[in-house]
Each structure stands twice: as structure tokens, then as C-alpha cells.
Amino acid sequence: MIVSVTSEPLDLAAHEAAVADPRAGAVVSFQGVVRDHDGGRSVVSLDYEGHPTALDVLREVAAEIAKDPEVYAVAVSHRVGALKIGDVALVAAVSTAHRGAAFAACGRLVDEAKARLPIWKRQVFTDGAEEWVNCP
């Protein structure tokens, strides 16, 4: 299982490989990508800062999803540091026997990570203004 909070670029293929299982008929993955806008404003960059407990929280979230009897494997990582437009900030992958369960489990994994992770995002806009968002 891959579970990490890192300043290194995230590798979707590595996460998908980590959840590979011969019983799995479905692997669903997700990439959260830095976009160039938010709330009608143009974004030029952002920074993620994580609390020292962020990795422990992410491990808890992954373990909760992995407890689902339909889930074979889980992998999830969140990037911290300075990111540019197009960079991947979050990667998640889940394997199950069937696609419906895989989509549901991956969705829960992403939603819980976003809701509970003590990681804060500072957005910088084209006009030079900035704001902190997504603080749990």
C-alpha cells in the first residue's frame, strides 16, 4: 500500500500498480490537478502546507477504506510544497472485484482525504492577491 505526503511529484502508474490484485476486475484511480481558476478568479500558483500529523491522518483514512470487504487494495498520496498549474496534488487508487464498488471506494477515499487532511492550500491569483483555503 502506498500512503504518502510528499514534496515529490506524484506517480499515478505507481499507485495503480500498488493496488494490482489478480482478483480485481476494477481499478479506479483519481488525480487532483492544479487548475488555473477558482471561484471565477485566475490562479497562477499554489502552495500546500501540511501539519506534522498529515501522514498519520492519511494512513487512517486509507485504512478505513481498506476495511471495506469489497476493497482489495488502496493507495493514496498528497503532495505538499509549491505547485504549478497542471501539477498533480492528490492521487488515489482502489481495486475491487467490480467497477461500482471501485468507483464508490475511490470516491470515499478522495472525499475523506479532502475533508480530514490537515493540509492547507495558499492560492495566488493573477492580480497578486492570495488566500488560504481547504483548512479542515
Buried (B, 14 or more C-beta within 10 A) or exposed (E): EBBBBEEEEBBBEEBBEBBEEEEBEBBBBBBBEBEEEBEEEEBBBBBBEBBEEBBEBBBBBBEBBBEBEBBBBBBBBBBBEEBEBEBBBBBBBBBBBEEEBBBBBBBBBBEBBBEBBBBBBBBBBEEEEBBEEEEE
